[in-house]
Each structure stands twice: as C-alpha cells, then as structure tokens.
Amino acid sequence: MNTEAIEKINFKTHYSENQFIQGCRHRQDQLCIGTEYYQGLAYFHNYEYRHLLRSLGDYKNWTGEKLHISWNKAYKAIHDGFVKAGLETAGFSIEHTRIIAKVLRMKPNKLIKAYHD
C-alpha cells in the first residue's frame, strides 16, 4: 500500500466525511497556487501578511465595515491580482500590499505605512 493511501485512511478515520472532502479540496488547491485554477482555499501569502489574511472570516477593515466578499473569494482575488501583475504569490512588496488593500477596500497608504515603514 502506498503512503498516500495510508495517509487517506488515517485522515478518514479521524475526521468526518465532510472534513475529509474539505481536506482533499484544500490539498488540491495547494497544487493550483500560481495558476488560474486556484480556488481560494489554500494559504499562499507571505508570512508577513499572516495576521491580515488568515483571519478574513471575521475581518473588519479599519472603518469597522465587515468584509464585502467571502474570505475565499478575497483570497482568490488577491491571488489572481498577484498573478496578473506578474508577482510571486508568496512575495512581499509594496505592490503586493497595494493589491491586498484594493481587494479589502482599505486605504493603501495606511497599509503600506504599516508594513513597509
């Protein structure tokens, strides 16, 4: 029996069928990072953006507004913005920060100052 089959069995015995399916989708999405097939399930961002991007489910921007789109759509929009601009998906730059600010409808200058000053 190959290791992938063993991993599936171990995963399946410890989790519900729904959690198993979600795990498979997440794992598949990790393989799609950097492509047009990315669905917004897997983390792809630079470590510096972890606090900003990992908690998008209960995110409120600096004005207290709830996020205007679902977290996975926000992830996909940010990812696609990076790819369209020719940036590395796990990169960290002012241009990355501008794209994140645009998707999250934040003030780019405040976000740039917070991350790059």
Phi and psi restraints in degrees (value plus and minus 20) as a CYANA .aco file:
   2 ASN   PHI     -97.0   -57.0
   2 ASN   PSI     145.0   185.0
   3 THR   PHI     -86.5   -46.5
   3 THR   PSI     -51.1   -11.1
   4 GLU   PHI     -86.2   -46.2
   4 GLU   PSI     -60.3   -20.3
   5 ALA   PHI     -84.9   -44.9
   5 ALA   PSI     -60.5   -20.5
   6 ILE   PHI     -84.1   -44.1
   6 ILE   PSI     -62.8   -22.8
   7 GLU   PHI     -80.9   -40.9
   7 GLU   PSI     -61.8   -21.8
   8 LYS   PHI     -81.1   -41.1
   8 LYS   PSI     -64.5   -24.5
   9 ILE   PHI     -82.7   -42.7
   9 ILE   PSI     -67.6   -27.6
  10 ASN   PHI     -81.4   -41.4
  10 ASN   PSI     -62.9   -22.9
  11 PHE   PHI     -83.7   -43.7
  11 PHE   PSI     -63.5   -23.5
  12 LYS   PHI     -87.3   -47.3
  12 LYS   PSI     -52.8   -12.8
  13 THR   PHI     -95.0   -55.0
  13 THR   PSI     -44.5    -4.5
  14 HIS   PHI    -117.7   -77.7
  14 HIS   PSI     -30.7     9.3
  15 TYR   PHI    -150.7  -110.7
  15 TYR   PSI     139.6   179.6
  16 SER   PHI     -91.5   -51.5
  16 SER   PSI     147.8   187.8
  17 GLU   PHI     -79.7   -39.7
  17 GLU   PSI     -61.4   -21.4
  18 ASN   PHI     -83.6   -43.6
  18 ASN   PSI     -63.7   -23.7
  19 GLN   PHI     -84.8   -44.8
  19 GLN   PSI     -56.0   -16.0
  20 PHE   PHI     -83.0   -43.0
  20 PHE   PSI     -65.8   -25.8
  21 ILE   PHI     -84.2   -44.2
  21 ILE   PSI     -63.5   -23.5
  22 GLN   PHI     -80.8   -40.8
  22 GLN   PSI     -61.3   -21.3
  23 GLY   PHI     -81.7   -41.7
  23 GLY   PSI     -59.8   -19.8
  24 CYS   PHI     -85.9   -45.9
  24 CYS   PSI     -62.1   -22.1
  25 ARG   PHI     -84.0   -44.0
  25 ARG   PSI     -62.1   -22.1
  26 HIS   PHI     -82.8   -42.8
  26 HIS   PSI     -64.5   -24.5
  27 ARG   PHI     -84.8   -44.8
  27 ARG   PSI     -60.9   -20.9
  28 GLN   PHI     -83.5   -43.5
  28 GLN   PSI     -60.0   -20.0
  29 ASP   PHI     -86.0   -46.0
  29 ASP   PSI     -52.0   -12.0
  30 GLN   PHI     -80.8   -40.8
  30 GLN   PSI     -53.5   -13.5
  31 LEU   PHI     -93.4   -53.4
  31 LEU   PSI     -38.8     1.2
  32 CYS   PHI    -115.8   -75.8
  32 CYS   PSI     -19.9    20.1
  33 ILE   PHI     -79.8   -39.8
  33 ILE   PSI     111.0   151.0
  34 GLY   PHI      72.3   112.3
  34 GLY   PSI     -20.5    19.5
  35 THR   PHI    -139.4   -99.4
  35 THR   PSI     151.6   191.6
  36 GLU   PHI     -92.4   -52.4
  36 GLU   PSI     -30.8     9.2
  37 TYR   PHI    -109.3   -69.3
  37 TYR   PSI     -23.1    16.9
  38 TYR   PHI     -80.2   -40.2
  38 TYR   PSI     115.2   155.2
  39 GLN   PHI    -128.4   -88.4
  39 GLN   PSI     -26.3    13.7
  40 GLY   PHI      74.1   114.1
  40 GLY   PSI      -0.4    39.6
  41 LEU   PHI    -119.2   -79.2
  41 LEU   PSI     -56.7   -16.7
  42 ALA   PHI    -114.8   -74.8
  42 ALA   PSI     127.5   167.5
  43 TYR   PHI     -91.3   -51.3
  43 TYR   PSI     119.2   159.2
  44 PHE   PHI    -155.3  -115.3
  44 PHE   PSI     -31.9     8.1
  45 HIS   PHI     -99.1   -59.1
  45 HIS   PSI     146.4   186.4
  46 ASN   PHI     -87.7   -47.7
  46 ASN   PSI     129.5   169.5
  47 TYR   PHI     -75.7   -35.7
  47 TYR   PSI     -52.5   -12.5
  48 GLU   PHI     -83.7   -43.7
  48 GLU   PSI     -46.7    -6.7
  49 TYR   PHI    -113.4   -73.4
  49 TYR   PSI     -11.7    28.3
  50 ARG   PHI     -78.0   -38.0
  50 ARG   PSI     -64.7   -24.7
  51 HIS   PHI     -90.0   -50.0
  51 HIS   PSI     -54.2   -14.2
  52 LEU   PHI     -92.7   -52.7
  52 LEU   PSI     -62.3   -22.3
  53 LEU   PHI    -117.0   -77.0
  53 LEU   PSI     -46.6    -6.6
  54 ARG   PHI     -94.6   -54.6
  54 ARG   PSI     -38.5     1.5
  55 SER   PHI    -130.6   -90.6
  55 SER   PSI      15.0    55.0
  56 LEU   PHI     -88.5   -48.5
  56 LEU   PSI     -39.7     0.3
  57 GLY   PHI     -79.6   -39.6
  57 GLY   PSI     -59.4   -19.4
  58 ASP   PHI    -137.1   -97.1
  58 ASP   PSI      12.8    52.8
  59 TYR   PHI     -94.9   -54.9
  59 TYR   PSI     118.3   158.3
  60 LYS   PHI    -148.5  -108.5
  60 LYS   PSI     116.5   156.5
  61 ASN   PHI     -96.1   -56.1
  61 ASN   PSI    -196.3  -156.3
  62 TRP   PHI     -85.9   -45.9
  62 TRP   PSI     -35.9     4.1
  63 THR   PHI    -113.7   -73.7
  63 THR   PSI     -19.3    20.7
  64 GLY   PHI      69.5   109.5
  64 GLY   PSI     -17.1    22.9
  65 GLU   PHI     -95.0   -55.0
  65 GLU   PSI     123.3   163.3
  66 LYS   PHI     -89.6   -49.6
  66 LYS   PSI     136.5   176.5
  67 LEU   PHI     -80.6   -40.6
  67 LEU   PSI     113.6   153.6
  68 HIS   PHI     -98.3   -58.3
  68 HIS   PSI     -31.4     8.6
  69 ILE   PHI    -157.0  -117.0
  69 ILE   PSI     143.8   183.8
  70 SER   PHI     -86.4   -46.4
  70 SER   PSI     136.8   176.8
  71 TRP   PHI     -81.3   -41.3
  71 TRP   PSI     -59.0   -19.0
  72 ASN   PHI     -91.8   -51.8
  72 ASN   PSI     -50.1   -10.1
  73 LYS   PHI     -90.0   -50.0
  73 LYS   PSI     -55.6   -15.6
  74 ALA   PHI     -85.2   -45.2
  74 ALA   PSI     -64.8   -24.8
  75 TYR   PHI     -78.3   -38.3
  75 TYR   PSI     -65.6   -25.6
  76 LYS   PHI     -84.3   -44.3
  76 LYS   PSI     -62.8   -22.8
  77 ALA   PHI     -83.7   -43.7
  77 ALA   PSI     -61.7   -21.7
  78 ILE   PHI     -85.3   -45.3
  78 ILE   PSI     -67.9   -27.9
  79 HIS   PHI     -76.8   -36.8
  79 HIS   PSI     -70.1   -30.1
  80 ASP   PHI     -84.2   -44.2
  80 ASP   PSI     -54.1   -14.1
  81 GLY   PHI     -83.5   -43.5
  81 GLY   PSI     -61.8   -21.8
  82 PHE   PHI     -82.4   -42.4
  82 PHE   PSI     -67.6   -27.6
  83 VAL   PHI     -83.7   -43.7
  83 VAL   PSI     -64.8   -24.8
  84 LYS   PHI     -81.7   -41.7
  84 LYS   PSI     -56.9   -16.9
  85 ALA   PHI    -101.1   -61.1
  85 ALA   PSI     -22.6    17.4
  86 GLY   PHI      56.2    96.2
  86 GLY   PSI       3.7    43.7
  87 LEU   PHI    -114.8   -74.8
  87 LEU   PSI     135.1   175.1
  88 GLU   PHI     -88.7   -48.7
  88 GLU   PSI     114.6   154.6
  89 THR   PHI     -85.6   -45.6
  89 THR   PSI     -48.7    -8.7
  90 ALA   PHI    -119.8   -79.8
  90 ALA   PSI      -0.6    39.4
  91 GLY   PHI    -102.5   -62.5
  91 GLY   PSI     149.7   189.7
  92 PHE   PHI    -158.9  -118.9
  92 PHE   PSI      89.8   129.8
  93 SER   PHI    -176.8  -136.8
  93 SER   PSI     153.5   193.5
  94 ILE   PHI     -83.0   -43.0
  94 ILE   PSI     -58.4   -18.4
  95 GLU   PHI     -84.4   -44.4
  95 GLU   PSI     -59.9   -19.9
  96 HIS   PHI     -79.1   -39.1
  96 HIS   PSI     -65.8   -25.8
  97 THR   PHI     -84.5   -44.5
  97 THR   PSI     -58.3   -18.3
  98 ARG   PHI     -82.3   -42.3
  98 ARG   PSI     -61.6   -21.6
  99 ILE   PHI     -85.6   -45.6
  99 ILE   PSI     -63.4   -23.4
 100 ILE   PHI     -80.6   -40.6
 100 ILE   PSI     -65.4   -25.4
 101 ALA   PHI     -81.0   -41.0
 101 ALA   PSI     -60.3   -20.3
 102 LYS   PHI     -83.9   -43.9
 102 LYS   PSI     -66.3   -26.3
 103 VAL   PHI     -85.8   -45.8
 103 VAL   PSI     -60.8   -20.8
 104 LEU   PHI    -105.7   -65.7
 104 LEU   PSI     -19.0    21.0
 105 ARG   PHI      35.7    75.7
 105 ARG   PSI      28.5    68.5
 106 MET   PHI    -127.6   -87.6
 106 MET   PSI     144.9   184.9
 107 LYS   PHI     -96.9   -56.9
 107 LYS   PSI      95.4   135.4
 108 PRO   PHI     -78.4   -38.4
 108 PRO   PSI     -59.5   -19.5
 109 ASN   PHI     -84.4   -44.4
 109 ASN   PSI     -58.7   -18.7
 110 LYS   PHI     -86.0   -46.0
 110 LYS   PSI     -62.0   -22.0
 111 LEU   PHI     -88.6   -48.6
 111 LEU   PSI     -60.9   -20.9
 112 ILE   PHI     -82.9   -42.9
 112 ILE   PSI     -63.1   -23.1
 113 LYS   PHI     -82.8   -42.8
 113 LYS   PSI     -60.3   -20.3
 114 ALA   PHI     -85.4   -45.4
 114 ALA   PSI     -55.0   -15.0
 115 TYR   PHI    -120.6   -80.6
 115 TYR   PSI     -42.7    -2.7
 116 HIS   PHI    -141.6  -101.6
 116 HIS   PSI     -15.0    25.0
